Amino acid sequence: MIRYICRGLKVFCFYLSVLALCRLVFCLWLQEYWGADSGTGELVTALWLGTRLSIQTAGVLALLTMVPAGMVTAFSRRLGQGAERLLSWLVLSVSSILFVASFPYYRQFHSRFHQLLFNAGNDDMYALLVSLVQEFNLPLRLAGALLLGYCLWRLLYVIIGSFSESGDDGRNSRVTGLSYREAAAPGSFGGFLHGSWCRGIILAAALYVLGRLVIFGGSWGWETALEWENVGVTKDAFMNEAILDDYQAIYRGYRMNNRLLACNGLNFTAEQIKNLAAARAGMAPDSDNLDDYLRRSAGGAAVAKPKQIFLLVSESYANWPLLDKYADLHIADGMRRLIAEPDTDYCPAMLPNGASTISALTGVVTGLADANLYLTTMPESFAAPYITALAPQMERLGYETAFWYAGPATWERIRAFTRAQGFQHFYGRGDMPEGAVGSVWGCDDEYLYDQVLKEVSPDRESFNVIMNASNHSPYTVDVAGKGFDEEAVRRALPEAVRKDEWLLRELGHYWYADREMARLVAALKERYPECLIVIVGDHADRYNIDKTPSMYERYAVPFIVTGRGVHKGTLLPDSAGSQIDIGPTLIELIAPKGFEYYAVGASLSRDNRQGVNYGFWITRDFIGEADRVPLEPVQIEGSQGRSFDEAALQQYIDTVRSVSWWRPKYGPVLDERLLEGR
């Protein structure tokens, strides 16, 4: 058994070496695709992260080779050896084919293997085959790949010392390395381990370490685990792609395609959507163009046009710590002080667009509500900005648009998605200072904010969306070193949870996010005195002190507007909304009268008094589950309990959901025939 495990380790190391070498050749061969600023540093980073990630791939491939072969070996050593050789030949042949194919694939799509692979079945397969033969020399490339696979296979058995060419019964064999018996002989590596149970323990420990590295993608635990979504941290798009080996790239495509397939429909007809959208717009339902019902005309600027606008979407920044009942925790003092300022207004009745960060960002970026569509996987999202997308409308108002993200550009295809939706610039983890520390999700907030202050020009009109990452597990910020008074917070907690160290860690990171946002706001106002700043949490529902929190405390996020010209009353006193209402609110605050824009949501400064998301609705006084019919309002603690029109709210919920589903999936034309076969 020990001998066989050692053999498996050799196979694993060989597979890992092949994957690493393929990555190096890929990078050097396609050097013309490197970014202008890329060099040895980016290459080393890509190779290092890629090798760590490929530990997982090599581990899986080694298991696929050795486990079935080991099961056969239990009955027949000779058949087991044959099974192992067959499986290793298959692995190396497939790896070689993928390696050879990756070059023309990247030249064609500027990407490693991706979602398009899983759409190939919908193409004309004959035409596709002809194209591969005529344009990409398929027979020659395939032959070369198989030859490469065979050479690697021969090399594998030379290295592990057991490749042989046998006669009829295997007794008259010519061995190019050590035989199984010789591998276990005294003085050999196998014999060394086999000779002592202590050495067996050492081997078991080594397997444990390797197992963790395989499971967590070259890392020791989930906190720092590498996966295809979070490894793209270099400044160079090519290097970010090169980090993925071919198998990881295919897995990425598989996951993205599954997300796309999960984008199923809602039960609305085209006629129903027309009537709902028309009623919402105050129009007659006489157009089959959905965009006609989404067109808005600005009522006139409420504040002087700001030179810079900063929209800060803060990771896991829930509203509950801002409530008076939690003031003694002192983890949200920065935003509390900001809300009290005369140039600031605040809406506590805000819902996130969804339960995750990407839902929040798609809501902010596109202006479309979460309607069971995974927008970052849909081809339509990358063809052109949606009519309701925020960045192009801000550009029409004269702003240069930029998206700032603390994490890797490859996460949820966020760079490609935001650029496709109209943002002129994207800055991710690879654009942060070299010494910026953080977690697997992104650099710490202070480094992100410093980079924003460094790069945004005071002389240019700009619109900047900023997404931070520190207030997210695994919570790696040294909050104690930054001044977090853990014991004071512990004393302020209910006695039942004072010993909950993980909760204290979470609260410490909320405190850090709050403190850094307050520092950023102060710095922005000093450096850009004509700026407008909007702050919103991306989602809540991550942690609460109460183990059974109220619906409001569990899901609500804050919405804060501050800057020149803002005052108490800038937002409606009974305003409520969700993240799709941020764009209309900004436009109505700054746009001249008559400016034409498109939106599903509405402005919290003019007429929006309700919000809806994937599962809930909210007004200033009540909250409830959106799928309950009839609605079951739950009064928000401390609210006035003002009544509302339940029928109108139900119509609003249906309108937002149906329009946000139809528009990205089918486009602007309301045609019943598009629903056939869905």
Beta strands, then each sheet from edge to edge (+ up, - down):
strand 1: 164-165
strand 2: 174-175
strand 3: 295-297
strand 4: 308-314
strand 5: 344-351
strand 6: 400-405
strand 7: 425-427
strand 8: 438-439
strand 9: 442-443
strand 10: 462-467
strand 11: 532-537
strand 12: 557-563
strand 13: 577-578
strand 14: 596-598
strand 15: 611-612
strand 16: 616-618
strand 17: 622-625
strand 18: 634-635
sheet 1: 1+ 2-
sheet 2: 3+ 14-
sheet 3: 7+ 6+ 10+ 4+ 11+ 12- 5+ 13+
sheet 4: 8+ 9-
sheet 5: 15+ 16- 17+ 18-
end
